[in-house]
């Protein structure tokens, strides 16, 4: 019985050392993965919170073209619904306007084809007159601050950015959860650990309950 207590203490120390090493490893890896993204989201959190005070002058570009007769004839007889414009027409528009129409769905009617092309920090639209072939394109840019604000919200950024946000959020969860366990392991030597964690919980909770109406 005399040797069991030291043996148990050694096992506990070894177990603690194992978890410390494992948690530290996951913590620093997730922090490295999240670093740039967290800086981006922290800065854009400030710009979004003060969006009304940050002035931006929209830049508007308007261009008018005429669709070649052979491409106009390839538009077919669709009169309603949503569908992409034919590939030859899309390639011609890309080349002439310096844009990427791709396979975005357009709104078809007997009179025109209307294509909305929103993007982070801006907006754009395109219309094709189905009788004359007249093409009108207008693009609006609201600047870099608006661009990064829209990335923060995932607005009009496409599926690839959506996947990045999901992966980034998962990495942030790993960072926070491993940080919580590390706080637990170090709490005995740092008495202010749990009071500070409680403060981080109570401040936003009280503001939400008392000051937000």
ABEGO torsion letter per residue (X at the ends): XAAAAAAAAAAAAAAAAAAAAAAAAAAAAAAAAAAAAAAAAAAAAAAAAAAAABBBBBBBBBBBBBBBAAAAAAAEABABEBBBBBAAAAAAAAAAAGBBAEABBBBBBAABBBBBBBBBGBBBBBBBBAAAGBBBBBBBBAEAAAAAAAAAAGBGAEAAAAAAAAAAAAAAAAAAAAAAAAAAAAAAABAAAAAAAAAAAAAAAAAAAAABX
